[in-house]
Amino acid sequence: MNKIRRKNLVNQLNLQEKRKVTIYLGSKCNLSCAYCHREPSGDESSISPEFLKELQENPPMEVKFMGGEPLLYVNEIKKVVEALPNARFSISTNGMGIEKHLDYFRKHDFLICISYDGAEKDLRGFDPFTALFDYPNLAVSTTLYHGNTDLDSILKKFREKEKIIGRRLSLFPHLIHVTNEENRKFALTEEDYDSIFSQYKTCVRRYLSSYLRFGIEDLRYQGIFMMLVRRLDAHYSYGETYCSNALLEKRDWKGRRYPCLYIRQDELGEDWLQKQQALIDDICPGCRNCPVYDMCGSACIVSKKHSLECAFYKKLYAWFKQEHKNFLEEVKNSYEFHLHLYERNPSSGLDPI
């Protein structure tokens, strides 16, 4: 086997080991969130046997379940878990009725991501954090929409909820995508995006300052920082997006692959990359030469406010690339400084690490 073929094979194996699949179980939901951006389908059914067989023959490393409300499809979830004994699992849920499923999720080491916005005026109709929440692997997804963009106010709500549920929470913001006329009134404005950008910078700098000065990772801002670090490590090639790329497939109950599970159109096949390149060329041709495409992946390609999202992410990711570079340099300088002190006086008790 020549070197090029060997290298390609190794790359394919590495990708296979990291492959993730998000499964859209259906649009049934027990809430009616005012800003919901998912569209129902007319042909929803159980997980197909063909799709289960495909998953078994080509098992992903991680599987995430979403809907609708995936807790309404627990029997379908169990079919997939049984078929993939070595996979890691997560679920994105509103948390309604989750108590009766916690033992099962704990047994299979699920990461549970619960939606909670921390808004002054609730648009979801359900509060998942009203009692102790005894579960180890918990994340919180917070939707930012027009009227709910004040991160300090949201974090204050988080602190109040921590006293009730008996554990710390970290903020993982999710920016609303305008996908229909019903949720357009909640669309982020240009002023909202400017405010969020400024607040993100403040949160990241607070997180880094705490780490550099005291070696402490401030959980309040950890979610935002790690979200940006993961984007820095994404290295998307043109045509790959945050939702659909070489490591992540979005599938429905029949195993059909789509660029987006909110709006399930433009079904993808083996030529998924070329098809997504064509979609992006049509939506935003400037993405081809964007200096932060490797982090952004063309924002949300089904959003009716794509141009505003694009401008926001271009500014945010360009800033974070430089901020992260500066942070690494400070860490290096701090380490070299303490190492120098330690080498001059080993008995001082200073730890160079």
Secondary structure, 3 states (H helix, E strand, C coil): CCHHHHHHHHHHHHHHHHCEEEEECCCCCCCCCCCCCCCCCCCCCCCCHHHHHHHHHCCCCEEEEECCCHHHHHHHHHHHHHHCCCCEEEEEECCCCHHHHHHHHHHCCCEEEEECCCCCCCCCCCCCCCCCCCCCCEEEEEEEECCECCHHHHHHHHHHHHHHHCCCCCEEEEECCCCCCCCHHHCCCHHHHHHHHHHHHHHHHHHHHHHHHHCCCCHHHHHHHHHHHHHHCCCCCCCCCCCCECCEEEEECCCCECCCCCCCCCCECCCHHHHHHHHHHHHCHHHHHCCCHHHHCCCCCCCCCHHHHHHHHHHHHHHHHHHHHHHHHHHHHHHHHHHHHHHHCHHHCCCCC
